Amino acid sequence: VVINAPGFFSATWNIIRRWLDARTAGKIEIYAARSKWEKRLKELVDNDQLPENYGGYGPTLDASILMKCNDLSVSRRVANVMTFKTHGSSAVTLEDGETMEIIVYTKSRATAEFSVVNAENKSLVIAEGKIVKLPIDGGKDVSKTRIALKIPGPGRFKIYGDVENGGFYSSSSDYLVVANIRKEGIPSS
């Protein structure tokens, strides 16, 4: 089951599936419209197991990620998947007394450069030119790169990513951007 597929892909699939064996084509379901994929997910997954942001009653994906965090000093965690060919951005808001650490995970072999700036005043650069890439010979499945440590709140911060040599003919790369947010006075573990 593929959800949130672009409309053109869903239409293209309806043409392509006619060339495949019926048993093979029957194993693949592609949904573009939220109303359709939400209904299908509810047929496959119990409502209490389906995250709230996917139409169920279970914890949101952000809450699930935070529950799996072993660091008791993290009061909240914001996770965004950035998928882009050339440029992408994500934003995080901090309250007074909060600090943030930003980590980027990827399986992409494309080299990306990440920066963090103050969203209200883009000339205030917090972190600049941090390279994120899965090493070719590193034997790792996922690259983990710490972009910034102890960014103080309050404020709204923008995380920018730029893929080196990205463009029309390159494929998209996925980057999981995780902001671990801590309250002042809670020791980190």
C-alpha positions, -999 to +999 in steps of 0.1 A: +000+000+000+015+033-011-002+064+003+002+101-005+013+093-040+013+122-064-019+122-086+001+117-118+017+085-103-017+071-094-030+077-129+002+062-144-001+031-122-036+025-136-020+022-171+011+002-161-008-023-140-025-036-172+008-049-184+016-069-153+004-103-142-030-099-124-016-115-092+014-092-091-007-061-099-032-071-072-004-069-045+002-032-051-022-005-041-015+032-047-036+060-032-033+097-039-065+110-022-064+111+016-100+100+019-093+068+000-060+059+016-073+067+051-103+043+045-079+016+033-055+020+062-084+016+086-093-017+069-057-029+074-048-015+108-067-012+141-077+024+149-058+023+182-026+013+163-030+038+135-013+072+143-036+101+148-021+120+118-031+090+096-067+089+107-065+066+138-065+070+176-029+060+182-001+084+191+012+107+164+045+097+147+063+125+167+049+111+199+059+075+189+095+087+181+097+105+215+085+074+233+114+055+218+139+081+230+162+067+257+174+102+267+152+113+297+163+149+293+145+152+260+111+169+267+099+168+232+112+157+198+103+171+164+110+148+134+105+158+098+114+138+067+129+161+041+128+148+005+144+169-021+164+169-053+181+203-048+168+223-018+146+216+011+137+232+045+120+225+077+112+247+107+112+242+145+099+266+172+115+268+206+099+282+237+117+302+263+140+280+284+143+253+258+174+242+239+176+222+208+201+197+193+196+188+156+206+154+141+201+144+104+198+107+094+201+095+058+206+065+036+214+087+006+248+086-010+242+121-023+262+148-005+240+174+012+249+205+031+227+216+060+225+250+077+204+264+106+193+300+107+170+321+128+137+322+108+129+358+118+164+371+111+180+349+084+214+368+088+217+350+122+233+318+111+234+292+139+252+263+120+265+264+085+279+240+059+274+207+078+279+179+054+256+149+055+264+118+034+264+080+037+300+069+033+305+046+003+329+023+021+317+029+057+297-003+059+268+016+076+232+015+065+223+049+079+244+080+084+239+101+116+252+136+116+248+161+144+241+195+128+239+217+159+241+215+197+223+236+223+205+261+202+188+283+228+151+294+226+129+312+223+127+315+186+117+299+153+146+282+134+148+271+098+169+241+088+180+242+051+194+214+031+210+216-003+220+186-024+254+189-042+249+184-080+211+180-075+189+190-103+162+179-128+179+146-137+190+136-102+168+114-080+153+127-047+171+121-015+155+115+019+168+131+051+152+125+086+158+157+105+153+152+143+153+180+168+158+169+204+144+196+226+153+199+263+140+222+290+164+243+310+174+226+343+168+190+332+202+173+331+210+153+299+216+116+303 
